[in-house]
Amino acid sequence: MSRHGSGLPNEEFLNRSGQTYDGTGIPPHLTEPVFTKEEFAKKRDSAFDRAVSVLRNKG
């Protein structure tokens, strides 16, 4: 237990339709496979590369 309490939320945040993301988190708009054997073999991170590409093209 931390000195600031148990760490459990005492509030629930809902979106406009009343759905909560507590526990599951907010789903991503874009998906990309990560940590595949091919990625490790090539020492690549396609999720990072895609994120950088999206940010550069939208900026």
C-alpha positions in Angstrom: 0.0 0.0 0.0 1.4 3.4 -0.9 1.4 6.3 1.4 -1.3 8.0 -0.7 -3.9 5.2 -0.4 -4.7 1.9 -2.0 -4.5 3.2 -5.6 -8.0 2.2 -6.5 -10.1 4.7 -8.3 -12.9 6.4 -6.5 -14.5 7.8 -9.6 -15.9 6.4 -12.8 -15.6 8.3 -16.0 -18.2 7.7 -18.7 -18.3 8.7 -22.4 -21.4 10.4 -23.9 -23.2 7.1 -24.4 -22.5 6.0 -20.8 -19.8 3.5 -21.5 -16.9 3.2 -19.1 -13.4 2.2 -20.0 -12.3 1.5 -16.4 -10.2 -1.7 -16.5 -10.2 -2.2 -20.3 -8.8 1.2 -21.2 -9.7 3.2 -24.3 -9.3 1.1 -27.5 -6.9 2.4 -30.1 -8.1 3.9 -33.4 -5.3 2.2 -35.3 -4.0 -1.3 -34.6 -0.6 -2.8 -35.6 0.8 -6.2 -34.7 3.7 -5.9 -32.2 6.4 -8.1 -30.8 6.2 -10.7 -33.6 9.1 -13.1 -34.2 9.7 -11.3 -37.5 9.9 -7.9 -35.8 12.5 -9.2 -33.3 14.5 -10.9 -36.0 14.6 -7.6 -38.0 15.1 -5.5 -34.9 12.1 -3.4 -36.0 9.1 -1.9 -34.2 6.3 -1.5 -36.8 3.9 0.0 -34.3 6.3 2.8 -33.5 7.1 3.3 -37.2 3.4 3.6 -38.0 2.8 6.0 -35.2 5.6 8.3 -36.3 4.3 8.1 -39.9 0.7 9.0 -38.8 1.9 11.9 -36.7 4.1 13.3 -39.4 1.4 13.1 -42.1 -1.2 14.7 -39.8 1.0 17.5 -38.6 
